[in-house]
Each structure stands twice: as C-alpha cells, then as structure tokens.
C-alpha cells in the first residue's frame, strides 16, 4: 500500500490563490471551489457517492 503524504495547508497561500478562481470562465451552472492546496497536482477525481476527492501528484518529471 502506498503511503499518502499530507500537505501542509498555508492559509495565506490559499487566500492568495482564491482570486484566480474568479477569473475562470465556466458554463452556466458549473462552479469551482477551492478546498485544499495540492502542489504539483495533475489529476483530480471525485467520488460522486461519497464526495471524496483524490489528486495525483507528479513531482519528478523527466
């Protein structure tokens, strides 16, 4: 089993990123919410039945 690494959540950094969400154009009825910092995340999946969010983090690109 792969050990999952916790990412420290820096409130100041998160608050600095929030204005970027306001600039994203989305179709009507679609929304984006900021929930956590995930440095280097490349893929995000949400389990619709439980609401669990998983992200794939890739740090060692060749």
Beta strands, then each sheet from edge to edge (+ up, - down):
strand 1: 41-46
strand 2: 53-57
sheet 1: 1+ 2-
end
